[in-house]
């Protein structure tokens, strides 16, 4: 179970990206984090495995506090968290198999990593996952030969082979077309149920989020403004997340008023 | 400020003045440098005659002499290969220190940058002179001179390749819980491999040329017989050596171009 309590992140620039964010994730639930650009979605998910260092609050995974771990303890904790990235972040010049097996690097000595000497059970598991994500036969292709959807499936396989306690997905569909996005979301949902682990997904396609997530967390300006099941995400909740409480009509009215003002101003200046 | 909508100038008056004076200053420097050289124009006038004379004494090349220089030619090749290999070995750690994203701290970064500029700023002939004094004349001094001179060049280019890698894959390997060394060999090394091979072969190509002249200061290779034959005015042998050097350089250039094309 992942517990995030009063998490804070203030960047060196003084930008306060996360303001006392708290939530829990457990079981095998799919949690979608939605919110406008710049709301702090990426900062939040990257703070969990400390790719971004939080500046306050607490994160515990199965009761273990993550925020105060030293370097080697942090590495061990990271082995339990699989991460999936927007731009896939594969090592492009390595083969699909090497990329998938890189999920096991946390358990391997550097010398074995150098010689690509992975234990046989990792290799057989890699093949198993490869067919699970529908990538049979491409294991010796270089990652840069694959299509976007295929690359993201390699990215997912790399996270799954870690045998993580939780999956973190940072905008996994943003670089993909709608059809491939849906496939990737289906795959993530299947994995959550089959491996019985929770998945946190940053996503900006609200429809995809509602379709796949059990629960939705709405982030606006660094604060959690909605936290509830997907069917409770009504119009009012969306206004709160995306427009600071204003409804779409109000917002459109405001912007059309602004436009009128501008055209007035132009007319005045013209003579 | 109101301006004529039909007029547009890339530079305003002040910028034009500055540009004019920069150009003027450049010309002044060139003229001053030329005058400071005190060129003897008499030599320039007789140059074509002298050149024709030299060539008539060189031609035809001494074909029989070519068998006696094969050893020296091979030595040149060996110096370039060993020197480059040694340079790469020393340049790899320097490159990781001199790349802003892999260096441990500011001090190591400056140290890396210092090694890069220091080895580059001293010419190969001067390094050869130093190593001839330390290790005596011969191929060893040549290998070391080539190696040390090449550290800066190779380390600088490899460091630039390291700085240009995709940070995303490094981040992904970090996120699975890999150690920094694992990240280096699994996330960074595959990304710089093409640059590494292309830099190595390019430098080897340069080093073949450098190895032909370090013999002038006693550091082995084809430069040693070349200097001897020049001293004895044995011009037909000199032409043989020059042709041999040309052939060697052409071959090394072709090989290095082929290898660089192959890794892209």
Contacts between the chains, C-beta under 8 A, distances in Angstrom:
chain1	res1	chain2	res2	distance
A	49	B	175	5.8
A	51	B	171	6.1
A	51	B	174	7.1
A	51	B	175	6.1
A	75	B	177	4.5
A	75	B	178	7.3
A	75	B	179	6.4
A	76	B	177	6.5
A	77	B	177	7.5
A	78	B	174	7.7
A	78	B	175	6.0
A	78	B	176	6.5
A	78	B	177	3.7
A	79	B	176	6.7
A	79	B	177	3.8
A	81	B	175	7.5
A	82	B	176	7.7
A	83	B	172	7.0
A	83	B	175	4.3
A	83	B	176	7.8
A	85	B	168	6.4
A	85	B	171	7.6
A	85	B	172	6.2
A	87	B	168	5.4
A	88	B	168	7.8
A	89	B	166	7.8
A	89	B	168	3.8
A	89	B	169	5.2
A	89	B	171	6.2
A	89	B	172	3.8
A	90	B	169	6.2
A	90	B	172	7.2
A	91	B	169	4.5
A	91	B	172	7.8
A	91	B	173	7.2
A	91	B	186	6.8
A	91	B	187	5.9
A	91	B	190	5.4
A	91	B	191	7.1
A	92	B	166	7.1
A	92	B	169	7.0
A	92	B	191	7.6
A	93	B	190	4.5
A	93	B	191	6.4
A	93	B	193	6.8
A	93	B	194	7.9
A	94	B	186	7.8
A	94	B	190	5.2
A	102	B	172	7.8
A	102	B	173	5.8
A	102	B	176	6.5
A	102	B	178	7.5
A	102	B	186	5.8
A	103	B	176	5.1
A	104	B	176	7.7
A	105	B	173	6.5
A	105	B	176	5.6
A	105	B	177	7.2
A	105	B	178	3.8
A	105	B	179	8.0
A	105	B	182	4.8
A	105	B	186	6.2
A	106	B	176	5.5
A	106	B	177	3.1
A	106	B	178	5.7
A	108	B	182	7.3
A	110	B	179	6.5
A	110	B	181	4.6
A	110	B	182	5.6
A	110	B	185	6.9
A	113	B	178	7.5
A	113	B	182	4.9
A	113	B	185	6.2
A	113	B	186	5.8
A	114	B	185	5.2
A	155	B	172	7.6
A	158	B	172	7.3
A	158	B	176	7.2
A	159	B	176	7.9
A	162	B	176	5.8
A	162	B	177	7.7
